[in-house]
Amino acid sequence: MHYVKKARYISGYKLVLTFEDGSVRLVDLEGYLDGEVFEPLKDVSYFRRVRVNRDIDTVVWPNEADFSPDFLYEIGVPQPKSVVAG
């Protein structure tokens, strides 16, 4: 099982996430915002309010919408670790 240690908003519906194994992955959630809980996230200004919830080890938004860290790891595109500093 994976967990998210850091999250950084990039643009649109894209985040750069750092996982417990040190890997850095770019996730684009635009195609995954289906359902009532994700409706507010379609507003990019709201989507930008992402944070890491240490209690559940994944990204969350103010309305408590979240994604499984394993799902995020799976759909993420590996990135060089230098992307985190950007």
PDB file with one MODEL, atoms N, CA, C and O in Angstrom:
MODEL        1
ATOM      1  N   MET A   1       0.842  -1.193   0.000  1.00  0.00           N
ATOM      2  CA  MET A   1       0.000   0.000   0.000  1.00  0.00           C
ATOM      3  C   MET A   1       0.882   1.248   0.000  1.00  0.00           C
ATOM      4  O   MET A   1       1.874   1.330   0.724  1.00  0.00           O
ATOM      5  N   HIS A   2       0.502   2.192  -0.810  1.00  0.00           N
ATOM      6  CA  HIS A   2       1.257   3.437  -0.921  1.00  0.00           C
ATOM      7  C   HIS A   2       0.582   4.535  -0.117  1.00  0.00           C
ATOM      8  O   HIS A   2      -0.594   4.440   0.235  1.00  0.00           O
ATOM      9  N   TYR A   3       1.348   5.575   0.166  1.00  0.00           N
ATOM     10  CA  TYR A   3       0.751   6.760   0.759  1.00  0.00           C
ATOM     11  C   TYR A   3       1.458   8.005   0.264  1.00  0.00           C
ATOM     12  O   TYR A   3       2.636   7.977  -0.091  1.00  0.00           O
ATOM     13  N   VAL A   4       0.707   9.100   0.249  1.00  0.00           N
ATOM     14  CA  VAL A   4       1.183  10.379  -0.278  1.00  0.00           C
ATOM     15  C   VAL A   4       1.853  11.163   0.850  1.00  0.00           C
ATOM     16  O   VAL A   4       1.276  11.347   1.921  1.00  0.00           O
ATOM     17  N   LYS A   5       3.068  11.618   0.595  1.00  0.00           N
ATOM     18  CA  LYS A   5       3.793  12.432   1.573  1.00  0.00           C
ATOM     19  C   LYS A   5       3.697  13.920   1.261  1.00  0.00           C
ATOM     20  O   LYS A   5       3.611  14.746   2.170  1.00  0.00           O
ATOM     21  N   LYS A   6       3.713  14.263  -0.040  1.00  0.00           N
ATOM     22  CA  LYS A   6       3.671  15.665  -0.457  1.00  0.00           C
ATOM     23  C   LYS A   6       2.811  15.788  -1.699  1.00  0.00           C
ATOM     24  O   LYS A   6       2.717  14.867  -2.509  1.00  0.00           O
ATOM     25  N   ALA A   7       2.186  16.947  -1.829  1.00  0.00           N
ATOM     26  CA  ALA A   7       1.388  17.239  -3.021  1.00  0.00           C
ATOM     27  C   ALA A   7       1.637  18.678  -3.430  1.00  0.00           C
ATOM     28  O   ALA A   7       1.712  19.580  -2.595  1.00  0.00           O
ATOM     29  N   ARG A   8       1.761  18.870  -4.725  1.00  0.00           N
ATOM     30  CA  ARG A   8       1.941  20.225  -5.248  1.00  0.00           C
ATOM     31  C   ARG A   8       1.061  20.392  -6.473  1.00  0.00           C
ATOM     32  O   ARG A   8       1.096  19.579  -7.398  1.00  0.00           O
ATOM     33  N   TYR A   9       0.277  21.447  -6.468  1.00  0.00           N
ATOM     34  CA  TYR A   9      -0.567  21.774  -7.614  1.00  0.00           C
ATOM     35  C   TYR A   9       0.318  22.244  -8.758  1.00  0.00           C
ATOM     36  O   TYR A   9       1.261  23.007  -8.549  1.00  0.00           O
ATOM     37  N   ILE A  10       0.011  21.786  -9.974  1.00  0.00           N
ATOM     38  CA  ILE A  10       0.779  22.193 -11.153  1.00  0.00           C
ATOM     39  C   ILE A  10      -0.056  23.127 -12.030  1.00  0.00           C
ATOM     40  O   ILE A  10       0.276  24.303 -12.180  1.00  0.00           O
ATOM     41  N   SER A  11      -1.124  22.610 -12.600  1.00  0.00           N
ATOM     42  CA  SER A  11      -2.021  23.395 -13.456  1.00  0.00           C
ATOM     43  C   SER A  11      -3.238  22.539 -13.765  1.00  0.00           C
ATOM     44  O   SER A  11      -3.203  21.318 -13.613  1.00  0.00           O
ATOM     45  N   GLY A  12      -4.312  23.184 -14.199  1.00  0.00           N
ATOM     46  CA  GLY A  12      -5.514  22.432 -14.546  1.00  0.00           C
ATOM     47  C   GLY A  12      -5.909  21.509 -13.405  1.00  0.00           C
ATOM     48  O   GLY A  12      -6.198  21.960 -12.296  1.00  0.00           O
ATOM     49  N   TYR A  13      -5.916  20.220 -13.689  1.00  0.00           N
ATOM     50  CA  TYR A  13      -6.255  19.209 -12.683  1.00  0.00           C
ATOM     51  C   TYR A  13      -5.061  18.298 -12.416  1.00  0.00           C
ATOM     52  O   TYR A  13      -5.215  17.116 -12.112  1.00  0.00           O
ATOM     53  N   LYS A  14      -3.869  18.875 -12.538  1.00  0.00           N
ATOM     54  CA  LYS A  14      -2.626  18.109 -12.385  1.00  0.00           C
ATOM     55  C   LYS A  14      -1.943  18.415 -11.061  1.00  0.00           C
ATOM     56  O   LYS A  14      -1.861  19.561 -10.617  1.00  0.00           O
ATOM     57  N   LEU A  15      -1.458  17.340 -10.453  1.00  0.00           N
ATOM     58  CA  LEU A  15      -0.703  17.431  -9.205  1.00  0.00           C
ATOM     59  C   LEU A  15       0.585  16.640  -9.355  1.00  0.00           C
ATOM     60  O   LEU A  15       0.627  15.635 -10.064  1.00  0.00           O
ATOM     61  N   VAL A  16       1.629  17.095  -8.688  1.00  0.00           N
ATOM     62  CA  VAL A  16       2.836  16.293  -8.534  1.00  0.00           C
ATOM     63  C   VAL A  16       2.807  15.773  -7.107  1.00  0.00           C
ATOM     64  O   VAL A  16       2.732  16.537  -6.145  1.00  0.00           O
ATOM     65  N   LEU A  17       2.868  14.451  -6.996  1.00  0.00           N
ATOM     66  CA  LEU A  17       2.784  13.802  -5.695  1.00  0.00           C
ATOM     67  C   LEU A  17       4.078  13.065  -5.384  1.00  0.00           C
ATOM     68  O   LEU A  17       4.665  12.429  -6.259  1.00  0.00           O
ATOM     69  N   THR A  18       4.513  13.153  -4.147  1.00  0.00           N
ATOM     70  CA  THR A  18       5.648  12.376  -3.663  1.00  0.00           C
ATOM     71  C   THR A  18       5.094  11.293  -2.750  1.00  0.00           C
ATOM     72  O   THR A  18       4.308  11.567  -1.844  1.00  0.00           O
ATOM     73  N   PHE A  19       5.519  10.052  -3.004  1.00  0.00           N
ATOM     74  CA  PHE A  19       5.028   8.903  -2.250  1.00  0.00           C
ATOM     75  C   PHE A  19       6.064   8.421  -1.241  1.00  0.00           C
ATOM     76  O   PHE A  19       7.218   8.848  -1.257  1.00  0.00           O
ATOM     77  N   GLU A  20       5.628   7.530  -0.370  1.00  0.00           N
ATOM     78  CA  GLU A  20       6.464   7.035   0.720  1.00  0.00           C
ATOM     79  C   GLU A  20       7.725   6.340   0.228  1.00  0.00           C
ATOM     80  O   GLU A  20       8.718   6.287   0.955  1.00  0.00           O
ATOM     81  N   ASP A  21       7.708   5.809  -0.984  1.00  0.00           N
ATOM     82  CA  ASP A  21       8.890   5.125  -1.515  1.00  0.00           C
ATOM     83  C   ASP A  21       9.860   6.089  -2.191  1.00  0.00           C
ATOM     84  O   ASP A  21      10.862   5.671  -2.771  1.00  0.00           O
ATOM     85  N   GLY A  22       9.551   7.388  -2.110  1.00  0.00           N
ATOM     86  CA  GLY A  22      10.418   8.405  -2.697  1.00  0.00           C
ATOM     87  C   GLY A  22      10.091   8.716  -4.143  1.00  0.00           C
ATOM     88  O   GLY A  22      10.658   9.647  -4.715  1.00  0.00           O
ATOM     89  N   SER A  23       9.188   7.957  -4.749  1.00  0.00           N
ATOM     90  CA  SER A  23       8.856   8.225  -6.149  1.00  0.00           C
ATOM     91  C   SER A  23       8.017   9.490  -6.262  1.00  0.00           C
ATOM     92  O   SER A  23       7.252   9.840  -5.364  1.00  0.00           O
ATOM     93  N   VAL A  24       8.183  10.151  -7.381  1.00  0.00           N
ATOM     94  CA  VAL A  24       7.457  11.381  -7.692  1.00  0.00           C
ATOM     95  C   VAL A  24       6.635  11.086  -8.936  1.00  0.00           C
ATOM     96  O   VAL A  24       7.160  10.604  -9.939  1.00  0.00           O
ATOM     97  N   ARG A  25       5.330  11.382  -8.863  1.00  0.00           N
ATOM     98  CA  ARG A  25       4.442  11.070  -9.981  1.00  0.00           C
ATOM     99  C   ARG A  25       3.535  12.246 -10.286  1.00  0.00           C
ATOM    100  O   ARG A  25       3.037  12.928  -9.390  1.00  0.00           O
ATOM    101  N   LEU A  26       3.335  12.463 -11.576  1.00  0.00           N
ATOM    102  CA  LEU A  26       2.406  13.483 -12.056  1.00  0.00           C
ATOM    103  C   LEU A  26       1.061  12.812 -12.275  1.00  0.00           C
ATOM    104  O   LEU A  26       0.959  11.852 -13.038  1.00  0.00           O
ATOM    105  N   VAL A  27       0.035  13.313 -11.611  1.00  0.00           N
ATOM    106  CA  VAL A  27      -1.307  12.773 -11.808  1.00  0.00           C
ATOM    107  C   VAL A  27      -2.196  13.856 -12.404  1.00  0.00           C
ATOM    108  O   VAL A  27      -2.168  15.015 -11.990  1.00  0.00           O
ATOM    109  N   ASP A  28      -2.982  13.441 -13.386  1.00  0.00           N
ATOM    110  CA  ASP A  28      -3.962  14.330 -14.013  1.00  0.00           C
ATOM    111  C   ASP A  28      -5.329  13.755 -13.673  1.00  0.00           C
ATOM    112  O   ASP A  28      -5.704  12.696 -14.177  1.00  0.00           O
ATOM    113  N   LEU A  29      -6.068  14.443 -12.827  1.00  0.00           N
ATOM    114  CA  LEU A  29      -7.340  13.937 -12.332  1.00  0.00           C
ATOM    115  C   LEU A  29      -8.550  14.421 -13.132  1.00  0.00           C
ATOM    116  O   LEU A  29      -9.689  14.153 -12.751  1.00  0.00           O
ATOM    117  N   GLU A  30      -8.316  15.122 -14.221  1.00  0.00           N
ATOM    118  CA  GLU A  30      -9.436  15.694 -14.979  1.00  0.00           C
ATOM    119  C   GLU A  30     -10.482  14.650 -15.364  1.00  0.00           C
ATOM    120  O   GLU A  30     -11.677  14.934 -15.280  1.00  0.00           O
ATOM    121  N   GLY A  31     -10.082  13.479 -15.771  1.00  0.00           N
ATOM    122  CA  GLY A  31     -11.009  12.452 -16.204  1.00  0.00           C
ATOM    123  C   GLY A  31     -11.615  11.630 -15.076  1.00  0.00           C
ATOM    124  O   GLY A  31     -12.348  10.673 -15.327  1.00  0.00           O
ATOM    125  N   TYR A  32     -11.311  11.997 -13.835  1.00  0.00           N
ATOM    126  CA  TYR A  32     -11.740  11.207 -12.685  1.00  0.00           C
ATOM    127  C   TYR A  32     -12.627  11.985 -11.715  1.00  0.00           C
ATOM    128  O   TYR A  32     -12.821  11.556 -10.578  1.00  0.00           O
ATOM    129  N   LEU A  33     -13.158  13.103 -12.143  1.00  0.00           N
ATOM    130  CA  LEU A  33     -13.948  13.951 -11.249  1.00  0.00           C
ATOM    131  C   LEU A  33     -15.446  13.694 -11.415  1.00  0.00           C
ATOM    132  O   LEU A  33     -16.237  14.631 -11.521  1.00  0.00           O
ATOM    133  N   ASP A  34     -15.821  12.430 -11.437  1.00  0.00           N
ATOM    134  CA  ASP A  34     -17.220  12.042 -11.570  1.00  0.00           C
ATOM    135  C   ASP A  34     -17.837  11.827 -10.192  1.00  0.00           C
ATOM    136  O   ASP A  34     -17.172  11.356  -9.270  1.00  0.00           O
ATOM    137  N   GLY A  35     -19.089  12.169 -10.064  1.00  0.00           N
ATOM    138  CA  GLY A  35     -19.795  11.949  -8.808  1.00  0.00           C
ATOM    139  C   GLY A  35     -19.956  13.234  -8.025  1.00  0.00           C
ATOM    140  O   GLY A  35     -19.213  14.199  -8.204  1.00  0.00           O
ATOM    141  N   GLU A  36     -20.939  13.219  -7.160  1.00  0.00           N
ATOM    142  CA  GLU A  36     -21.314  14.417  -6.404  1.00  0.00           C
ATOM    143  C   GLU A  36     -20.179  14.992  -5.564  1.00  0.00           C
ATOM    144  O   GLU A  36     -19.997  16.209  -5.520  1.00  0.00           O
ATOM    145  N   VAL A  37     -19.410  14.126  -4.897  1.00  0.00           N
ATOM    146  CA  VAL A  37     -18.351  14.617  -4.011  1.00  0.00           C
ATOM    147  C   VAL A  37     -17.242  15.329  -4.795  1.00  0.00           C
ATOM    148  O   VAL A  37     -16.566  16.207  -4.259  1.00  0.00           O
ATOM    149  N   PHE A  38     -17.058  14.948  -6.065  1.00  0.00           N
ATOM    150  CA  PHE A  38     -16.000  15.550  -6.876  1.00  0.00           C
ATOM    151  C   PHE A  38     -16.459  16.765  -7.672  1.00  0.00           C
ATOM    152  O   PHE A  38     -15.629  17.453  -8.266  1.00  0.00           O
ATOM    153  N   GLU A  39     -17.752  17.045  -7.697  1.00  0.00           N
ATOM    154  CA  GLU A  39     -18.292  18.169  -8.466  1.00  0.00           C
ATOM    155  C   GLU A  39     -17.593  19.496  -8.138  1.00  0.00           C
ATOM    156  O   GLU A  39     -17.236  20.221  -9.066  1.00  0.00           O
ATOM    157  N   PRO A  40     -17.380  19.849  -6.855  1.00  0.00           N
ATOM    158  CA  PRO A  40     -16.707  21.117  -6.554  1.00  0.00           C
ATOM    159  C   PRO A  40     -15.282  21.197  -7.114  1.00  0.00           C
ATOM    160  O   PRO A  40     -14.787  22.290  -7.388  1.00  0.00           O
ATOM    161  N   LEU A  41     -14.622  20.047  -7.286  1.00  0.00           N
ATOM    162  CA  LEU A  41     -13.246  20.029  -7.771  1.00  0.00           C
ATOM    163  C   LEU A  41     -13.128  20.430  -9.231  1.00  0.00           C
ATOM    164  O   LEU A  41     -12.032  20.729  -9.705  1.00  0.00           O
ATOM    165  N   LYS A  42     -14.244  20.440  -9.951  1.00  0.00           N
ATOM    166  CA  LYS A  42     -14.219  20.850 -11.358  1.00  0.00           C
ATOM    167  C   LYS A  42     -13.922  22.337 -11.495  1.00  0.00           C
ATOM    168  O   LYS A  42     -13.534  22.794 -12.570  1.00  0.00           O
ATOM    169  N   ASP A  43     -14.099  23.086 -10.428  1.00  0.00           N
ATOM    170  CA  ASP A  43     -13.702  24.497 -10.377  1.00  0.00           C
ATOM    171  C   ASP A  43     -12.214  24.511 -10.013  1.00  0.00           C
ATOM    172  O   ASP A  43     -11.841  24.148  -8.898  1.00  0.00           O
ATOM    173  N   VAL A  44     -11.375  24.928 -10.952  1.00  0.00           N
ATOM    174  CA  VAL A  44      -9.925  24.855 -10.749  1.00  0.00           C
ATOM    175  C   VAL A  44      -9.480  25.615  -9.502  1.00  0.00           C
ATOM    176  O   VAL A  44      -8.548  25.185  -8.824  1.00  0.00           O
ATOM    177  N   SER A  45     -10.120  26.723  -9.192  1.00  0.00           N
ATOM    178  CA  SER A  45      -9.724  27.460  -7.990  1.00  0.00           C
ATOM    179  C   SER A  45      -9.982  26.619  -6.728  1.00  0.00           C
ATOM    180  O   SER A  45      -9.252  26.738  -5.745  1.00  0.00           O
ATOM    181  N   TYR A  46     -10.997  25.790  -6.757  1.00  0.00           N
ATOM    182  CA  TYR A  46     -11.274  24.884  -5.638  1.00  0.00           C
ATOM    183  C   TYR A  46     -10.301  23.711  -5.662  1.00  0.00           C
ATOM    184  O   TYR A  46      -9.793  23.302  -4.618  1.00  0.00           O
ATOM    185  N   PHE A  47     -10.042  23.169  -6.847  1.00  0.00           N
ATOM    186  CA  PHE A  47      -9.112  22.047  -6.996  1.00  0.00           C
ATOM    187  C   PHE A  47      -7.734  22.408  -6.428  1.00  0.00           C
ATOM    188  O   PHE A  47      -7.058  21.569  -5.833  1.00  0.00           O
ATOM    189  N   ARG A  48      -7.335  23.654  -6.618  1.00  0.00           N
ATOM    190  CA  ARG A  48      -6.028  24.118  -6.134  1.00  0.00           C
ATOM    191  C   ARG A  48      -5.903  24.055  -4.617  1.00  0.00           C
ATOM    192  O   ARG A  48      -4.792  24.148  -4.096  1.00  0.00           O
ATOM    193  N   ARG A  49      -6.992  23.901  -3.905  1.00  0.00           N
ATOM    194  CA  ARG A  49      -6.980  23.888  -2.437  1.00  0.00           C
ATOM    195  C   ARG A  49      -6.614  22.522  -1.870  1.00  0.00           C
ATOM    196  O   ARG A  49      -6.845  22.249  -0.692  1.00  0.00           O
ATOM    197  N   VAL A  50      -6.050  21.680  -2.701  1.00  0.00           N
ATOM    198  CA  VAL A  50      -5.635  20.334  -2.302  1.00  0.00           C
ATOM    199  C   VAL A  50      -4.621  20.396  -1.152  1.00  0.00           C
ATOM    200  O   VAL A  50      -3.823  21.329  -1.059  1.00  0.00           O
ATOM    201  N   ARG A  51      -4.670  19.395  -0.294  1.00  0.00           N
ATOM    202  CA  ARG A  51      -3.678  19.249   0.775  1.00  0.00           C
ATOM    203  C   ARG A  51      -3.527  17.765   1.077  1.00  0.00           C
ATOM    204  O   ARG A  51      -4.347  16.952   0.652  1.00  0.00           O
ATOM    205  N   VAL A  52      -2.485  17.418   1.807  1.00  0.00           N
ATOM    206  CA  VAL A  52      -2.287  16.034   2.232  1.00  0.00           C
ATOM    207  C   VAL A  52      -2.870  15.882   3.631  1.00  0.00           C
ATOM    208  O   VAL A  52      -2.549  16.650   4.538  1.00  0.00           O
ATOM    209  N   ASN A  53      -3.721  14.892   3.792  1.00  0.00           N
ATOM    210  CA  ASN A  53      -4.272  14.552   5.104  1.00  0.00           C
ATOM    211  C   ASN A  53      -3.424  13.412   5.651  1.00  0.00           C
ATOM    212  O   ASN A  53      -3.466  12.299   5.129  1.00  0.00           O
ATOM    213  N   ARG A  54      -2.655  13.686   6.703  1.00  0.00           N
ATOM    214  CA  ARG A  54      -1.739  12.696   7.273  1.00  0.00           C
ATOM    215  C   ARG A  54      -2.477  11.544   7.962  1.00  0.00           C
ATOM    216  O   ARG A  54      -1.902  10.471   8.144  1.00  0.00           O
ATOM    217  N   ASP A  55      -3.716  11.746   8.339  1.00  0.00           N
ATOM    218  CA  ASP A  55      -4.478  10.677   8.985  1.00  0.00           C
ATOM    219  C   ASP A  55      -4.857   9.570   8.007  1.00  0.00           C
ATOM    220  O   ASP A  55      -4.931   8.399   8.381  1.00  0.00           O
ATOM    221  N   ILE A  56      -5.099   9.950   6.749  1.00  0.00           N
ATOM    222  CA  ILE A  56      -5.474   8.937   5.760  1.00  0.00           C
ATOM    223  C   ILE A  56      -4.437   8.806   4.641  1.00  0.00           C
ATOM    224  O   ILE A  56      -4.630   8.035   3.701  1.00  0.00           O
ATOM    225  N   ASP A  57      -3.338   9.559   4.743  1.00  0.00           N
ATOM    226  CA  ASP A  57      -2.182   9.438   3.851  1.00  0.00           C
ATOM    227  C   ASP A  57      -2.502   9.624   2.371  1.00  0.00           C
ATOM    228  O   ASP A  57      -1.990   8.904   1.514  1.00  0.00           O
ATOM    229  N   THR A  58      -3.353  10.597   2.090  1.00  0.00           N
ATOM    230  CA  THR A  58      -3.653  10.907   0.694  1.00  0.00           C
ATOM    231  C   THR A  58      -4.064  12.364   0.575  1.00  0.00           C
ATOM    232  O   THR A  58      -4.127  13.086   1.570  1.00  0.00           O
ATOM    233  N   VAL A  59      -4.342  12.787  -0.646  1.00  0.00           N
ATOM    234  CA  VAL A  59      -4.766  14.161  -0.895  1.00  0.00           C
ATOM    235  C   VAL A  59      -6.248  14.310  -0.601  1.00  0.00           C
ATOM    236  O   VAL A  59      -7.039  13.396  -0.837  1.00  0.00           O
ATOM    237  N   VAL A  60      -6.611  15.473  -0.082  1.00  0.00           N
ATOM    238  CA  VAL A  60      -8.013  15.788   0.212  1.00  0.00           C
ATOM    239  C   VAL A  60      -8.280  17.243  -0.145  1.00  0.00           C
ATOM    240  O   VAL A  60      -7.361  18.039  -0.343  1.00  0.00           O
ATOM    241  N   TRP A  61      -9.558  17.561  -0.219  1.00  0.00           N
ATOM    242  CA  TRP A  61     -10.006  18.925  -0.471  1.00  0.00           C
ATOM    243  C   TRP A  61     -10.914  19.344   0.675  1.00  0.00           C
ATOM    244  O   TRP A  61     -11.304  18.503   1.485  1.00  0.00           O
ATOM    245  N   PRO A  62     -11.259  20.622   0.761  1.00  0.00           N
ATOM    246  CA  PRO A  62     -12.062  21.098   1.895  1.00  0.00           C
ATOM    247  C   PRO A  62     -13.382  20.347   2.104  1.00  0.00           C
ATOM    248  O   PRO A  62     -13.862  20.269   3.235  1.00  0.00           O
ATOM    249  N   ASN A  63     -13.976  19.798   1.049  1.00  0.00           N
ATOM    250  CA  ASN A  63     -15.230  19.053   1.201  1.00  0.00           C
ATOM    251  C   ASN A  63     -14.976  17.588   1.569  1.00  0.00           C
ATOM    252  O   ASN A  63     -15.899  16.773   1.567  1.00  0.00           O
ATOM    253  N   GLU A  64     -13.720  17.260   1.883  1.00  0.00           N
ATOM    254  CA  GLU A  64     -13.280  15.914   2.268  1.00  0.00           C
ATOM    255  C   GLU A  64     -13.261  14.916   1.113  1.00  0.00           C
ATOM    256  O   GLU A  64     -13.145  13.713   1.345  1.00  0.00           O
ATOM    257  N   ALA A  65     -13.374  15.391  -0.117  1.00  0.00           N
ATOM    258  CA  ALA A  65     -13.175  14.503  -1.267  1.00  0.00           C
ATOM    259  C   ALA A  65     -11.734  14.011  -1.231  1.00  0.00           C
ATOM    260  O   ALA A  65     -10.825  14.764  -0.883  1.00  0.00           O
ATOM    261  N   ASP A  66     -11.528  12.754  -1.590  1.00  0.00           N
ATOM    262  CA  ASP A  66     -10.170  12.207  -1.618  1.00  0.00           C
ATOM    263  C   ASP A  66     -10.090  11.092  -2.656  1.00  0.00           C
ATOM    264  O   ASP A  66     -11.105  10.617  -3.166  1.00  0.00           O
ATOM    265  N   PHE A  67      -8.869  10.692  -2.951  1.00  0.00           N
ATOM    266  CA  PHE A  67      -8.603   9.579  -3.854  1.00  0.00           C
ATOM    267  C   PHE A  67      -7.699   8.597  -3.124  1.00  0.00           C
ATOM    268  O   PHE A  67      -6.850   8.995  -2.326  1.00  0.00           O
ATOM    269  N   SER A  68      -7.885   7.322  -3.402  1.00  0.00           N
ATOM    270  CA  SER A  68      -7.028   6.292  -2.834  1.00  0.00           C
ATOM    271  C   SER A  68      -5.577   6.551  -3.241  1.00  0.00           C
ATOM    272  O   SER A  68      -5.307   6.811  -4.414  1.00  0.00           O
ATOM    273  N   PRO A  69      -4.646   6.484  -2.297  1.00  0.00           N
ATOM    274  CA  PRO A  69      -3.243   6.695  -2.667  1.00  0.00           C
ATOM    275  C   PRO A  69      -2.743   5.630  -3.649  1.00  0.00           C
ATOM    276  O   PRO A  69      -1.906   5.929  -4.501  1.00  0.00           O
ATOM    277  N   ASP A  70      -3.241   4.402  -3.545  1.00  0.00           N
ATOM    278  CA  ASP A  70      -2.830   3.367  -4.499  1.00  0.00           C
ATOM    279  C   ASP A  70      -3.320   3.699  -5.910  1.00  0.00           C
ATOM    280  O   ASP A  70      -2.604   3.475  -6.886  1.00  0.00           O
ATOM    281  N   PHE A  71      -4.535   4.231  -6.017  1.00  0.00           N
ATOM    282  CA  PHE A  71      -5.062   4.659  -7.312  1.00  0.00           C
ATOM    283  C   PHE A  71      -4.195   5.776  -7.886  1.00  0.00           C
ATOM    284  O   PHE A  71      -3.844   5.743  -9.065  1.00  0.00           O
ATOM    285  N   LEU A  72      -3.850   6.754  -7.069  1.00  0.00           N
ATOM    286  CA  LEU A  72      -3.020   7.868  -7.526  1.00  0.00           C
ATOM    287  C   LEU A  72      -1.657   7.373  -8.001  1.00  0.00           C
ATOM    288  O   LEU A  72      -1.138   7.842  -9.014  1.00  0.00           O
ATOM    289  N   TYR A  73      -1.090   6.436  -7.276  1.00  0.00           N
ATOM    290  CA  TYR A  73       0.209   5.865  -7.642  1.00  0.00           C
ATOM    291  C   TYR A  73       0.100   5.166  -8.999  1.00  0.00           C
ATOM    292  O   TYR A  73       0.970   5.307  -9.858  1.00  0.00           O
ATOM    293  N   GLU A  74      -0.979   4.416  -9.169  1.00  0.00           N
ATOM    294  CA  GLU A  74      -1.179   3.647 -10.394  1.00  0.00           C
ATOM    295  C   GLU A  74      -1.343   4.533 -11.623  1.00  0.00           C
ATOM    296  O   GLU A  74      -0.778   4.236 -12.675  1.00  0.00           O
ATOM    297  N   ILE A  75      -2.113   5.621 -11.504  1.00  0.00           N
ATOM    298  CA  ILE A  75      -2.345   6.480 -12.675  1.00  0.00           C
ATOM    299  C   ILE A  75      -1.239   7.513 -12.868  1.00  0.00           C
ATOM    300  O   ILE A  75      -1.170   8.160 -13.913  1.00  0.00           O
ATOM    301  N   GLY A  76      -0.384   7.667 -11.877  1.00  0.00           N
ATOM    302  CA  GLY A  76       0.669   8.675 -11.946  1.00  0.00           C
ATOM    303  C   GLY A  76       1.761   8.322 -12.936  1.00  0.00           C
ATOM    304  O   GLY A  76       2.113   7.156 -13.121  1.00  0.00           O
ATOM    305  N   VAL A  77       2.283   9.351 -13.561  1.00  0.00           N
ATOM    306  CA  VAL A  77       3.394   9.198 -14.505  1.00  0.00           C
ATOM    307  C   VAL A  77       4.677   9.543 -13.749  1.00  0.00           C
ATOM    308  O   VAL A  77       4.821  10.660 -13.252  1.00  0.00           O
ATOM    309  N   PRO A  78       5.618   8.584 -13.659  1.00  0.00           N
ATOM    310  CA  PRO A  78       6.857   8.851 -12.929  1.00  0.00           C
ATOM    311  C   PRO A  78       7.577  10.089 -13.463  1.00  0.00           C
ATOM    312  O   PRO A  78       7.636  10.337 -14.667  1.00  0.00           O
ATOM    313  N   GLN A  79       8.121  10.854 -12.518  1.00  0.00           N
ATOM    314  CA  GLN A  79       8.818  12.106 -12.838  1.00  0.00           C
ATOM    315  C   GLN A  79      10.198  12.073 -12.170  1.00  0.00           C
ATOM    316  O   GLN A  79      10.402  11.358 -11.189  1.00  0.00           O
ATOM    317  N   PRO A  80      11.137  12.849 -12.709  1.00  0.00           N
ATOM    318  CA  PRO A  80      12.418  12.976 -12.014  1.00  0.00           C
ATOM    319  C   PRO A  80      12.198  13.665 -10.673  1.00  0.00           C
ATOM    320  O   PRO A  80      11.314  14.512 -10.547  1.00  0.00           O
ATOM    321  N   LYS A  81      12.987  13.311  -9.687  1.00  0.00           N
ATOM    322  CA  LYS A  81      12.829  13.892  -8.343  1.00  0.00           C
ATOM    323  C   LYS A  81      13.055  15.400  -8.350  1.00  0.00           C
ATOM    324  O   LYS A  81      12.593  16.088  -7.439  1.00  0.00           O
ATOM    325  N   SER A  82      13.750  15.929  -9.348  1.00  0.00           N
ATOM    326  CA  SER A  82      13.980  17.371  -9.424  1.00  0.00           C
ATOM    327  C   SER A  82      12.675  18.144  -9.620  1.00  0.00           C
ATOM    328  O   SER A  82      12.628  19.345  -9.353  1.00  0.00           O
ATOM    329  N   VAL A  83      11.619  17.477 -10.079  1.00  0.00           N
ATOM    330  CA  VAL A  83      10.330  18.138 -10.301  1.00  0.00           C
ATOM    331  C   VAL A  83       9.753  18.622  -8.982  1.00  0.00           C
ATOM    332  O   VAL A  83       9.048  19.630  -8.951  1.00  0.00           O
ATOM    333  N   VAL A  84      10.038  17.927  -7.902  1.00  0.00           N
ATOM    334  CA  VAL A  84       9.499  18.290  -6.586  1.00  0.00           C
ATOM    335  C   VAL A  84       9.971  19.674  -6.178  1.00  0.00           C
ATOM    336  O   VAL A  84       9.200  20.447  -5.608  1.00  0.00           O
ATOM    337  N   ALA A  85      11.213  19.994  -6.458  1.00  0.00           N
ATOM    338  CA  ALA A  85      11.764  21.297  -6.056  1.00  0.00           C
ATOM    339  C   ALA A  85      11.143  22.445  -6.837  1.00  0.00           C
ATOM    340  O   ALA A  85      11.113  23.578  -6.356  1.00  0.00           O
ATOM    341  N   GLY A  86      10.640  22.161  -8.051  1.00  0.00           N
ATOM    342  CA  GLY A  86      10.099  23.189  -8.931  1.00  0.00           C
ATOM    343  C   GLY A  86       8.969  23.884  -8.317  1.00  0.00           C
ATOM    344  O   GLY A  86       8.393  24.785  -8.927  1.00  0.00           O
TER     345      GLY A  86
ENDMDL
END
